[in-house]
């Protein structure tokens, strides 16, 4: 190990040590999606907290497969998971999809987390925002600060890369699992989000994932057109004309007149570019 690598390792160690100290002896509720960030927070809490409960909120913007996955990871961690439902589409303020949707959504969910923690006698609510997340437009982070939800990875300056490295070191199954943003991020602001639209988007993403063998996929909604993004390093997997023809038919059956592939591939916050 070089001196630079050794210094980096020591820096990462001190960051995670800071998180452990912040959680030590606490009764903690973890806002839990089953992704790598919230799973690492849950893992650290399990090591040092007096009590840890995982809370997963089931909404129409959180796919059934992701909900099932969160239960699998909670079992892997050996922690109690609570699942509660939230009628996201029934919340007209959110379904209208204003530009501040993420802020409004996070504020409503954070209040739900806090209420659940209080009802169960837990003193701290934590979630998995990382230092890397602030590189993109993340208005939801402001809502968390306003309500007093603690983001230990962000507080310690832990990057997404460091989270994945830690998860790998701890042999967590989700170490390399792609990030899965809520399905509302597939729509331009101002487009009303419905259960029917969410279902169409979700089915197309699952089809692309299975047909082309990609890990990361986003199906961005543009009225009659659907724009497909896959991981930057996975784009060549789309170069199969027979599969592309089948994708066009699948998307047409899902109600879209046109389907296109974004040559840039997936990037965070693509709908904010509009």
ABEGO torsion letter per residue (X at the ends): XBAAAAAAAAAAAAAAAAAAAAABGBBBBBBBAGBAAAAAAAAAAAAABABBBBBBBBBAABBAAAAAAAAAAAAAAGBBBBBBBBBAAABAAAAAGBAAAAAAAAAAAAAAAAAAAAAAGBABBBBABBAAAAABBBAAAAAAAAAGBBBAAAAAGBBAAAAAAAAAAAGBAAAABBBBBBAAAABBBGBBBBAAAAAAAAAAAAAAAAAAGBABBBBBBBEABBBBBBBAAAAAAABBAAAAAAAAAAAAAAGBABBBBBAAEBBBGAAAAX
